[in-house]
Amino acid sequence: MLIGYARVSKIDQQDTRAQVKALKEGGCKRIFEESASGGRWDRPELHRALDQLREGDILVVWKLDRLSRSLKDLLHILEKIAEADAGFRSITEHVDTTTPAGRMMLQMLGAFAEFERSMVRERTRMGLQAARERGRTGGRKAKLKPNQVAEILHMVNSGNKTARLKQHVYLDCIVRAFRDSYHRPVLSESPLLVDTQMRNFLLL
């Protein structure tokens, strides 16, 4: 059975009539319609269409970008279709995974997706390296000033614990101060796993 899927973006303020007409002319017996962004995965009608697929069925769309605007998500959806032993067809681009040419196109999309992921990783690595060379580090801006960190370390090492400090400083900030100062891993989610000084300070 041919199952159609029609989508328009909420921003476009359009309707699916043109797509539905093309899908019906293409032989679709059942059509799922929705208004949602193509970059979102949580699309109820898309999931209903995928759940409806049975062996030998074909999911049909008017254009590839109606299924997804993300190459990664598009491949993920196509994998879901393949797991159901179903096929996929795009009317405009003439992509049909039930044919050898369509399966070749799918493999090419996978290769492009892998190339895109590699390029993103390389750009990210180079960006981080350039930032480090400029003296910049990633992560959120520190909540504690250097003098506050020094005060916390001094108080913990001297065994001095005050309610005022515990009320005004987040637990993970204190743990991070110790981690950065002593260069050892600290699990802020489990204070009982830290060293004796930290445990006494944080839990009393």
C-alpha positions, 0 to 999 in steps of 0.5 A: 500500500502507498502511504502518503505524508504531507508537511508544511512549516508553521512559519510558512502559513501554507496548507497541504492541499497541493501536496495531498493532490500530488500524493493522491495522483501518485496512488496513495491510499492513506495520507498523513498531514501535519503542520510542523518544522522539518527540523523537529523529530517529535512530529506525531503524524510522521510517527503515525505514518511510520507505525502504519508501515507494513512489509511491502508498503511504500511511504511517499512524499512530495519532496524530500524536505517534506520528510526532513530538512536534516540529512541526519534525521532523513537517514534515520527515518529511512532506516526506520522505513527499511526496518519495517521492510517498506520502501520510500518514494519522493515524487519530485526527486524521483527517489524510489528505494524499491529500485536499484537506482533508489538504493544507490541514491540512499547510499550516496546520502549516507556518504554525504552525511558521514562527510558532513559529520567529519567536517563538523568534527574537524571545524569544531576541533580547529575552533577549540584549538584556535580558542585555546591559543587565544587563551579562551577555554570552553564551558560556562563562566565561573560563578566564583571569583578567584578570591572566593575560591581561595577563601573556600579552599582555605576554609575547607583545609582548615576545617572551618565550616560556616552556614553562611558559605553553604547557603550562598555557594552552590554545591557543584561550585565548591566541588569544581573549585577543588577539582580545578585546584587539585586536578583530580576528578570529583563527582558533584552528584555524589558527595560521599565519593569525594575525599574526607575533607570535602565530605566533612565540609559538604555534609555537615 
